[in-house]
């Protein structure tokens, strides 16, 4: 059997001041945490309330960007159209101006060439001793001969259809625009002319004369375009 001590056990020595300070610190910390928790709750509520507003803002920004892009596309289209229109109008204007310049150059060049030719002709005429009245008369003769050639071409074309003795001739004129005084009305009238009259008729038109009347008559018929009938 064990023996026990006769001295009573002592209780731990606790400092009340320290305990009170610790409790106070815990209360302070709890209060701080509680306040922080309340703040977090309030912030969460605010964020929830702001949620739709923020989303609406994003939607508005997105719609605005879409509208801006649409306007940019429209503006680009209008600008392209204006550019193309301006280019087309400028091109047509440039072509018109170019054509006008070319036509003006052609007119100027023709006038220059005509002047050169006239001057050269005047010099030649002057060197040959041709007076101005003679030059004018020479020009008139050339014009008359040209008109006679046109008239004779039409007459010969009509006379080519003659194949009988009675159809009247279309007049073939001389270089001066007149017809011979011995001009016959038709083949029958030609055949009725004397040998001398037929020869004179040939001379008036510058034809080669033969010894025989019939050859001279057929030569005249060929000269005026009649090939459908021949005299024998």
C-alpha positions in Angstrom: 0.0 0.0 0.0 1.3 3.3 -1.1 1.6 6.2 1.2 0.1 9.8 0.3 1.5 13.2 1.1 -0.3 15.2 3.8 0.2 18.7 1.9 -2.9 19.9 -0.1 -2.6 20.4 -4.1 -2.2 24.0 -5.3 -4.5 25.5 -8.2 -2.8 27.1 -11.3 -2.1 30.7 -11.0 -4.3 32.5 -13.8 -3.9 36.2 -14.7 -7.4 37.7 -15.0 -6.1 40.8 -16.7 -4.6 38.9 -19.6 -7.8 36.9 -20.0 -9.9 40.1 -20.2 -7.6 41.5 -22.8 -7.8 38.4 -24.9 -11.6 38.4 -24.7 -11.7 42.1 -25.7 -9.4 41.4 -28.7 -11.6 38.5 -29.8 -14.7 40.7 -29.6 -12.9 43.4 -31.7 -11.9 40.8 -34.3 -15.4 39.4 -34.4 -16.9 42.8 -34.9 -14.4 43.5 -37.7 -15.2 40.2 -39.4 -18.9 40.9 -39.0 -18.6 44.3 -40.6 -16.6 42.9 -43.4 -19.2 40.2 -44.0 -22.0 42.9 -44.0 -19.9 44.9 -46.5 -19.5 41.9 -48.8 -23.2 41.3 -48.7 -24.0 44.9 -49.6 -21.4 44.8 -52.4 -22.9 41.6 -53.7 -26.3 43.1 -53.7 -25.0 46.2 -55.5 -23.3 44.0 -58.1 -26.5 42.1 -58.7 -28.4 45.3 -59.1 -25.7 46.7 -61.5 -25.7 43.4 -63.5 -28.5 44.3 -66.0 -27.3 47.9 -66.3 -23.8 46.7 -67.3 -25.3 44.2 -69.8 -27.5 46.9 -71.2 -24.4 49.0 -71.6 -22.6 46.3 -73.4 -25.6 45.7 -75.7 -25.8 49.5 -76.5 -22.1 49.6 -77.2 -22.4 46.6 -79.5 -25.5 48.1 -81.3 -23.6 51.4 -81.6 -20.6 49.6 -83.2 -22.9 47.8 -85.6 -24.6 51.1 -86.6 -21.2 52.8 -87.1 -20.0 49.9 -89.3 -23.3 50.1 -91.3 -22.8 53.9 -91.8 -19.1 53.3 -92.7 -20.2 50.8 -95.4 -22.8 53.2 -96.7 -20.4 56.0 -96.8 -17.8 53.8 -98.6 -20.4 52.8 -101.2 -21.4 56.4 -101.8 -17.8 57.5 -102.1 -17.1 54.7 -104.6 -20.1 55.7 -106.6 -19.1 59.3 -106.6 -15.5 58.3 -107.6 -16.7 56.2 -110.5 -19.1 58.9 -111.6 -16.4 61.5 -111.5 -14.0 59.2 -113.3 -16.6 58.5 -116.0 -17.5 62.1 -116.5 -13.8 63.1 -116.5 -13.0 60.4 -119.1 -15.9 61.5 -121.4 -14.8 65.1 -121.0 -11.2 64.3 -121.7 -12.2 62.3 -124.8 -14.4 65.1 -126.0 -11.6 67.6 -125.5 -9.2 65.3 -127.3 -11.5 64.9 -130.2 -12.0 68.7 -130.5 -8.2 69.2 -130.4 -7.7 66.6 -133.0 -10.4 68.1 -135.3 -8.9 71.5 -134.7 -5.4 70.2 -135.7 -6.8 68.5 -138.8 -8.6 71.7 -139.8 -5.4 73.7 -139.3 -3.4 71.2 -141.2 -5.8 71.2 -144.1 -5.8 74.9 -144.2 -2.0 75.0 -144.2 -1.8 72.4 -146.9 -4.3 74.2 -149.1 -2.5 77.5 -148.5 0.8 75.8 -149.4 -0.6 74.3 -152.6 -2.3 77.6 -153.6 0.9 79.5 -153.0 2.9 77.0 -155.0 0.4 77.2 -157.8 0.6 81.0 -157.8 4.3 80.8 -157.9 4.3 78.4 -160.8 1.8 80.5 -162.6 3.7 83.7 -161.9 7.0 82.1 -163.1 5.1 81.0 -166.3 3.9 84.5 -166.8 0.2 83.6 -166.2 -1.9 86.5 -165.2 -4.5 86.4 -162.5 -7.5 86.6 -164.9 -6.0 83.8 -166.9 -5.7 81.8 -163.7 -9.3 82.4 -162.9 -10.3 81.4 -166.4 -8.2 78.2 -166.1 -10.0 77.3 -162.9 -13.4 77.9 -164.5 -12.5 75.7 -167.5 -11.4 72.9 -165.1 -14.7 73.1 -163.2 -16.7 73.1 -166.5 -14.8 70.0 -167.7 -15.5 68.3 -164.4 -19.2 68.9 -164.7 -19.2 67.7 -168.3 -17.6 64.5 -167.2 -20.3 63.9 -164.6 -23.1 64.7 -167.1 -21.5 62.4 -169.8 -21.2 59.5 -167.3 -24.9 59.6 -166.5 -25.8 60.0 -170.2 -23.7 57.0 -171.3 -25.3 54.9 -168.6 -28.7 55.7 -170.0 -27.6 55.3 -173.6 -26.3 51.8 -172.9 -29.9 50.6 -172.8 -30.6 51.7 -176.4 -31.0 48.8 -178.9 -33.3 50.4 -181.6 -33.2 53.1 -184.2 -35.8 55.5 -182.6 -34.9 55.9 -178.9 -33.5 59.3 -178.3 -29.9 59.8 -177.2 -29.1 61.3 -173.8 -26.9 64.3 -174.6 -23.2 63.8 -174.3 -21.5 67.2 -174.1 -18.0 68.4 -175.0 -15.5 69.6 -172.5 -16.9 73.1 -172.6 -20.3 71.8 -171.6 -21.9 72.2 -175.0 -23.0 69.6 -177.6 -22.1 69.5 -181.2 -24.4 71.4 -183.7 -24.5 68.1 -185.6 -25.9 66.2 -182.6 -28.4 63.6 -183.9 -31.6 62.8 -182.0 -31.3 59.0 -182.3 -29.6 56.2 -184.4 -31.9 56.9 -187.3 -31.0 60.6 -187.4 -27.3 59.7 -187.2 -27.7 57.3 -190.1 -29.3 60.1 -192.1 -26.4 62.5 -191.7 -24.1 63.1 -194.7 -20.6 61.8 -194.6 -19.2 65.3 -194.0 -21.6 65.9 -191.2 -20.6 62.6 -189.5 -17.0 63.6 -189.9 -17.7 67.1 -188.4 -19.6 65.4 -185.5 -16.6 63.2 -184.8 -14.2 66.2 -184.9 -16.4 68.1 -182.4 -16.0 65.2 -179.9 -12.3 64.6 -180.7 -12.9 61.2 -182.2 -10.5 59.3 -184.5 -11.9 59.6 -188.1 -11.9 56.8 -190.6 -12.3 56.8 -194.4 -15.6 55.2 -194.2 -18.8 56.8 -192.9 -20.1 53.7 -191.2 -17.0 53.3 -189.1 -17.3 56.9 -188.0 -21.0 56.4 -187.1 -20.2 53.3 -185.0 -17.3 55.1 -183.4 -19.7 57.9 -182.4 -22.2 55.4 -181.0 -19.5 53.8 -178.9 -18.4 57.3 -177.6 -21.9 58.1 -176.3 -22.4 54.7 -174.8 -24.6 52.9 -177.3 -23.4 49.3 -177.8 -26.7 47.5 -178.4 -26.9 48.4 -182.0 -24.4 48.7 -184.9 -24.8 50.2 -188.4 -23.6 48.4 -191.4 
